[in-house]
Amino acid sequence: MGGIALEPIKRSSQEQLVRLLPYIFGLLLFTMFPLLVPTYLQTMITKVFVFAIFAMSLNLIWGYTGLTSLGHAAYFGIGGYVYAILVTRYGIESFWVSGPLSILATGLVAAAFGIVALRVTGVYFLLVTLALGRLVYYVAVKWRSMTQGSDGIIGIALPNLGLPGFTWNATYFCFFVLFVLIICYILLYLIVKSPFGYALQGVRDQEPRMRCLGYNTWLYKYIAFIIAGIFAGIAGMLFSQYLGVFHPDHTGVAMSTVVLLMVIIGGTRMFFGPIIGAIVIVLLEYFASLYMPARWPMLLGAVFVIAVMFLRGGIGIHLVRLWEKVINGYGSVKGCVPL
C-alpha cells in the first residue's frame, strides 16, 4: 500500500521537475552568461533584460487584457526622464529615493492617460494611445529647461545603493538589472495567475459577458493600464542608468513599435514570450549594427514578416509545443503519464 500511495507523488514530482527544466536552464544561462563573456557583450545582455521588462509590461495590457497600445513608450520615457531629472538636476542620488519617485510619477501619468484612453475601444484606443505618446514626446522636446530638448539629458550615473565602498562595473550592473527583471517577472506572473488576472483574460475574450456577470470591466482595464505603465517606467529608469543619457526618441513611436514587435515575435499568449522577443530583437540589432547598420529597419521588417507568416502565435508557443513533445517522449520512456 505504501509503495502504491507514493508512486503518484513520485511521478508528479518528476513531471514537475521536467516542466521546470526550461525555466531553471534559462535562469542559469542568464546568471552564468555575464560571467563568461567580455564587457561589450555584458552590456548587450543588460539591454536584453531591460527590454524584457518593457515587453512584459506591454504584454499585460495587450496579451492579457486585449488592449493594443502604440504609445507605451510614453511611460518608458517618463520613468527614464523623471529619474534622470531627479539625479542630474536636483542631486537626488540615492536610488531608494529617486527610484520610487520615478515609479510613482509614471503611475500617476498612466492613471491620467488611462482615463482618456479607455473612453474608447478598438482602433480608436490605438490612435488615442499613439496621440498620448506623441504628447509626451513633444513635451520632452519643447521643455528644454527641464529635459534639455532634443539633446537629451546626459551624465546619468548608475544607481547609488548606499553601500559603503561599493563600485559599479558592467558585471555588477548586469546582475542588478537581472535581479530587477526576476522581481518584475514574479510580480507580473502573480498578477496574471491571480483572480484579477483571470478576470482580465475574461475581459479580453468576452467583455460583454463579463459585464453581464457583474464585473466592472472598465475598472479592470484601468488598473491593468496603470500597472503596465508602472512596469514600463521601471524599464525606462533602468535604461537611463544603462545608457547614461536619455532623449526624446526613447519616448517616440519607434520605441513603441520596437517593443510591440518584441511581443508579437515572442508571443502574446505566452507569459515568457516577450522575453524571447526581447532577446531576438536586441541580438538582431546588435549584429545588424556590426554588419549592416543602414539596413536594420529592413531586417526588422523581414523578421516580423517571417514571424507572422511562419511562427503564428509567436516563437514562445512553438517552443512550448516542442518541449511538450520532449516531455511526452520522456513520459513514454519512463512510464510516466504524458503531460
C-alpha positions as CSV (number, residue, x, y, z in Angstrom):
1,M,0.0,0.0,0.0
2,G,2.8,2.4,0.9
3,G,4.5,1.9,-2.4
4,I,1.3,2.3,-4.4
5,A,0.4,5.5,-2.5
6,L,3.8,7.0,-3.0
7,E,4.1,6.2,-6.7
8,P,1.7,9.0,-7.9
9,I,3.5,11.5,-5.7
10,K,6.9,10.4,-7.1
11,R,5.6,10.7,-10.7
12,S,4.1,14.1,-10.0
13,S,7.3,15.4,-8.6
14,Q,9.2,14.0,-11.5
15,E,6.9,15.6,-14.0
16,Q,7.0,19.0,-12.2
17,L,10.8,18.9,-12.4
18,V,10.7,18.2,-16.1
19,R,8.3,21.1,-16.6
20,L,10.5,23.4,-14.7
21,L,13.7,22.5,-16.5
22,P,13.5,25.2,-19.2
23,Y,13.0,27.9,-16.5
24,I,15.9,26.5,-14.5
25,F,18.1,26.4,-17.6
26,G,17.1,29.9,-18.6
27,L,17.9,31.3,-15.1
28,L,21.2,29.5,-15.0
29,L,22.1,30.8,-18.5
30,F,21.2,34.4,-17.6
31,T,23.2,34.1,-14.4
32,M,26.3,32.5,-15.9
33,F,26.5,34.3,-19.3
34,P,27.6,37.7,-17.9
35,L,30.5,35.9,-16.1
36,L,31.8,34.2,-19.2
37,V,31.7,37.0,-21.8
38,P,33.6,40.3,-22.3
39,T,32.2,43.6,-21.2
40,Y,30.6,44.7,-24.5
41,L,28.5,41.5,-24.5
42,Q,27.6,42.1,-20.9
43,T,26.1,45.5,-21.9
44,M,24.1,43.8,-24.6
45,I,22.7,41.3,-22.2
46,T,21.8,44.1,-19.8
47,K,19.8,45.7,-22.6
48,V,18.0,42.4,-23.2
49,F,17.0,42.4,-19.5
50,V,15.7,46.0,-19.6
51,F,13.6,45.4,-22.8
52,A,12.3,42.1,-21.4
53,I,10.7,44.1,-18.5
54,F,9.4,46.7,-21.0
55,A,7.9,44.0,-23.3
56,M,6.3,42.1,-20.4
57,S,4.6,45.3,-19.3
58,L,3.1,45.8,-22.7
59,N,2.0,42.2,-22.8
60,L,0.0,42.7,-19.6
61,I,-2.4,45.1,-21.4
62,W,-2.2,43.5,-24.9
63,G,-1.8,39.8,-24.4
64,Y,-3.9,39.5,-21.2
65,T,-6.3,42.5,-21.5
66,G,-6.7,42.8,-25.2
67,L,-5.6,46.5,-25.4
68,T,-3.2,47.2,-28.2
69,S,-1.2,50.4,-27.4
70,L,1.1,52.4,-29.8
71,G,2.1,54.8,-27.1
72,H,3.6,52.5,-24.4
73,A,7.0,54.1,-24.8
74,A,5.5,57.2,-23.1
75,Y,5.7,55.5,-19.7
76,F,9.1,54.1,-20.5
77,G,10.2,57.7,-21.2
78,I,8.6,59.2,-18.2
79,G,10.3,56.7,-15.9
80,G,13.6,57.5,-17.6
81,Y,13.2,61.2,-17.6
82,V,12.0,61.6,-14.0
83,Y,14.9,59.5,-12.8
84,A,17.4,61.5,-14.9
85,I,16.0,64.8,-13.8
86,L,16.0,63.9,-10.1
87,V,19.6,62.7,-10.3
88,T,21.2,65.3,-12.6
89,R,19.1,68.4,-11.8
90,Y,18.1,68.0,-8.2
91,G,21.0,65.9,-7.0
92,I,18.9,63.1,-5.5
93,E,21.5,60.4,-5.9
94,S,20.0,57.8,-3.6
95,F,18.3,55.1,-5.7
96,W,16.0,54.4,-2.8
97,V,14.5,57.9,-3.2
98,S,14.8,58.7,-6.9
99,G,13.7,55.2,-7.9
100,P,10.3,55.1,-6.1
101,L,9.6,58.7,-7.1
102,S,10.2,57.8,-10.7
103,I,7.8,54.8,-10.4
104,L,5.2,57.0,-8.6
105,A,5.4,59.7,-11.3
106,T,4.9,57.0,-14.0
107,G,2.0,55.5,-12.2
108,L,0.3,59.0,-11.9
109,V,0.7,59.8,-15.6
110,A,-0.5,56.3,-16.6
111,A,-3.6,56.9,-14.3
112,A,-4.3,60.2,-16.0
113,F,-3.8,58.9,-19.5
114,G,-5.8,55.8,-18.8
115,I,-8.9,57.9,-18.1
116,V,-8.6,59.4,-21.5
117,A,-7.6,56.3,-23.5
118,L,-10.1,53.9,-22.0
119,R,-13.0,56.1,-23.1
120,V,-12.7,54.4,-26.5
121,T,-12.1,50.9,-27.7
122,G,-10.6,49.1,-30.7
123,V,-8.7,51.0,-33.3
124,Y,-9.7,54.3,-31.6
125,F,-7.8,53.2,-28.4
126,L,-4.8,52.5,-30.6
127,L,-5.0,56.0,-32.1
128,V,-5.5,57.7,-28.7
129,T,-2.5,56.0,-27.1
130,L,-0.5,57.0,-30.2
131,A,-1.6,60.6,-29.6
132,L,-0.8,60.5,-25.9
133,G,2.6,59.1,-26.7
134,R,3.3,61.9,-29.2
135,L,2.2,64.4,-26.5
136,V,4.9,63.1,-24.1
137,Y,7.5,63.2,-27.0
138,Y,6.7,66.8,-27.8
139,V,6.8,67.8,-24.1
140,A,10.3,66.2,-23.9
141,V,11.4,68.1,-27.0
142,K,10.0,71.5,-26.1
143,W,10.6,71.6,-22.3
144,R,14.3,72.4,-22.8
145,S,14.7,73.9,-19.3
146,M,13.9,70.5,-17.8
147,T,14.6,67.9,-20.4
148,Q,17.4,69.6,-22.4
149,G,15.2,69.2,-25.5
150,S,16.4,67.1,-28.4
151,D,19.9,67.0,-26.9
152,G,18.7,64.8,-24.1
153,I,19.9,64.6,-20.5
154,I,23.4,63.4,-20.2
155,G,25.6,62.3,-17.3
156,I,23.1,60.0,-15.6
157,A,25.0,58.0,-13.1
158,L,24.5,54.4,-12.1
159,P,22.2,53.9,-9.1
160,N,23.6,54.8,-5.7
161,L,22.5,52.0,-3.5
162,G,24.1,53.5,-0.4
163,L,26.6,50.6,0.1
164,P,29.9,51.8,1.6
165,G,32.9,51.1,-0.7
166,F,30.8,49.6,-3.5
167,T,31.8,50.5,-7.0
168,W,29.8,49.6,-10.1
169,N,31.1,47.8,-13.1
170,A,29.4,46.2,-16.2
171,T,29.0,42.8,-14.5
172,Y,27.5,44.2,-11.3
173,F,25.0,46.3,-13.1
174,C,24.0,43.4,-15.4
175,F,23.2,41.3,-12.3
176,F,21.4,44.2,-10.7
177,V,19.1,44.5,-13.8
178,L,18.7,40.8,-13.8
179,F,17.6,40.9,-10.2
180,V,15.0,43.6,-11.0
181,L,13.8,41.5,-14.0
182,I,13.3,38.5,-11.8
183,I,11.3,40.5,-9.3
184,C,9.2,42.0,-12.1
185,Y,8.7,38.6,-13.7
186,I,7.5,37.1,-10.4
187,L,5.1,40.1,-9.7
188,L,3.6,40.1,-13.1
189,Y,3.3,36.3,-13.0
190,L,1.4,36.5,-9.7
191,I,-0.8,39.2,-11.2
192,V,-1.8,37.2,-14.3
193,K,-2.3,34.0,-12.3
194,S,-4.5,35.7,-9.7
195,P,-8.3,36.1,-9.9
196,F,-7.6,39.6,-11.2
197,G,-5.5,38.2,-14.0
198,Y,-8.1,35.6,-15.0
199,A,-10.7,38.3,-15.0
200,L,-8.5,40.4,-17.4
201,Q,-8.4,37.4,-19.7
202,G,-12.2,37.2,-19.5
203,V,-12.4,40.8,-20.4
204,R,-10.1,40.2,-23.3
205,D,-12.1,37.3,-24.7
206,Q,-15.7,38.2,-23.8
207,E,-16.1,41.6,-22.3
208,P,-19.9,41.8,-22.8
209,R,-20.3,38.5,-20.9
210,M,-18.0,39.7,-18.1
211,R,-20.2,42.8,-17.8
212,C,-23.3,40.6,-17.6
213,L,-21.6,38.7,-14.8
214,G,-21.3,41.9,-12.8
215,Y,-17.7,42.8,-13.4
216,N,-16.7,46.4,-13.8
217,T,-14.7,45.8,-16.9
218,W,-13.6,49.4,-17.3
219,L,-12.0,49.4,-13.8
220,Y,-10.2,46.1,-14.5
221,K,-8.8,47.5,-17.7
222,Y,-7.9,50.8,-16.0
223,I,-6.0,49.0,-13.2
224,A,-4.1,46.9,-15.7
225,F,-3.3,50.0,-17.7
226,I,-1.7,51.6,-14.7
227,I,0.2,48.5,-13.7
228,A,1.6,48.1,-17.2
229,G,2.7,51.8,-17.2
230,I,4.5,51.4,-13.9
231,F,6.5,48.4,-15.1
232,A,7.3,50.2,-18.3
233,G,8.5,53.1,-16.1
234,I,10.8,50.8,-14.2
235,A,12.3,49.6,-17.5
236,G,12.8,53.3,-18.6
237,M,14.5,54.1,-15.3
238,L,16.9,51.2,-15.8
239,F,17.5,52.2,-19.4
240,S,18.5,55.7,-18.4
241,Q,21.0,54.2,-16.0
242,Y,22.3,51.8,-18.6
243,L,22.9,54.4,-21.3
244,G,23.8,57.3,-19.0
245,V,21.8,59.5,-21.4
246,F,18.1,59.9,-22.1
247,H,16.5,61.8,-25.0
248,P,13.0,62.2,-26.6
249,D,13.5,59.4,-29.1
250,H,13.1,57.0,-26.2
251,T,9.5,58.1,-25.8
252,G,8.6,58.1,-29.5
253,V,6.6,55.9,-31.9
254,A,9.7,54.0,-33.0
255,M,10.4,52.8,-29.4
256,S,6.7,51.8,-29.0
257,T,6.9,49.9,-32.3
258,V,10.0,48.0,-31.4
259,V,8.5,46.8,-28.1
260,L,5.3,45.9,-29.9
261,L,7.3,43.7,-32.3
262,M,9.1,42.1,-29.4
263,V,5.7,41.0,-28.0
264,I,4.5,39.8,-31.5
265,I,7.6,37.8,-32.2
266,G,7.8,36.3,-28.8
267,G,4.1,35.6,-28.4
268,T,1.3,37.5,-26.7
269,R,-0.4,34.4,-25.1
270,M,2.8,33.1,-23.5
271,F,3.9,34.8,-20.3
272,F,7.6,34.4,-21.2
273,G,7.1,35.2,-24.9
274,P,8.1,38.9,-24.6
275,I,11.4,37.9,-23.0
276,I,12.1,35.7,-26.1
277,G,11.1,38.6,-28.3
278,A,13.4,41.0,-26.5
279,I,16.3,38.5,-26.9
280,V,15.7,38.1,-30.6
281,I,15.3,41.8,-31.4
282,V,18.3,43.0,-29.3
283,L,20.6,40.3,-30.7
284,L,19.4,41.2,-34.3
285,E,20.0,44.9,-33.6
286,Y,23.5,44.1,-32.3
287,F,24.6,42.0,-35.2
288,A,22.9,44.4,-37.7
289,S,24.9,47.3,-36.2
290,L,28.1,45.4,-36.9
291,Y,27.5,44.2,-40.4
292,M,24.7,46.3,-42.0
293,P,23.6,49.2,-39.7
294,A,21.9,51.1,-42.6
295,R,19.6,48.1,-43.3
296,W,18.5,47.5,-39.7
297,P,14.8,48.6,-40.3
298,M,14.6,46.4,-43.4
299,L,15.9,43.4,-41.4
300,L,13.5,44.1,-38.6
301,G,10.6,44.2,-41.0
302,A,11.7,40.9,-42.6
303,V,11.9,39.2,-39.2
304,F,8.4,40.5,-38.4
305,V,7.0,39.2,-41.7
306,I,8.7,35.8,-41.2
307,A,7.3,35.6,-37.6
308,V,3.8,36.4,-38.7
309,M,3.8,34.0,-41.7
310,F,5.6,31.0,-40.3
311,L,5.5,31.4,-36.5
312,R,1.9,32.1,-35.8
313,G,1.3,33.0,-32.2
314,G,5.0,33.8,-31.7
315,I,8.2,31.9,-31.1
316,G,7.1,31.1,-27.5
317,I,4.2,28.9,-28.4
318,H,6.3,26.9,-30.8
319,L,9.0,26.4,-28.1
320,V,6.2,25.2,-25.7
321,R,4.9,22.7,-28.3
322,L,8.4,21.4,-28.9
323,W,9.0,21.0,-25.2
324,E,5.7,19.2,-24.8
325,K,6.8,16.7,-27.4
326,V,10.0,16.2,-25.4
327,I,8.0,15.7,-22.2
328,N,5.7,13.2,-23.9
329,G,8.6,11.2,-25.2
330,Y,10.2,11.3,-21.7
331,G,6.9,10.1,-20.2
332,S,6.6,7.2,-22.6
333,V,10.1,6.1,-22.0
334,K,9.9,6.4,-18.2
335,G,6.4,5.0,-18.0
336,C,5.0,8.3,-16.7
337,V,1.7,9.8,-17.7
338,P,2.2,12.1,-20.7
339,L,1.8,15.7,-20.0
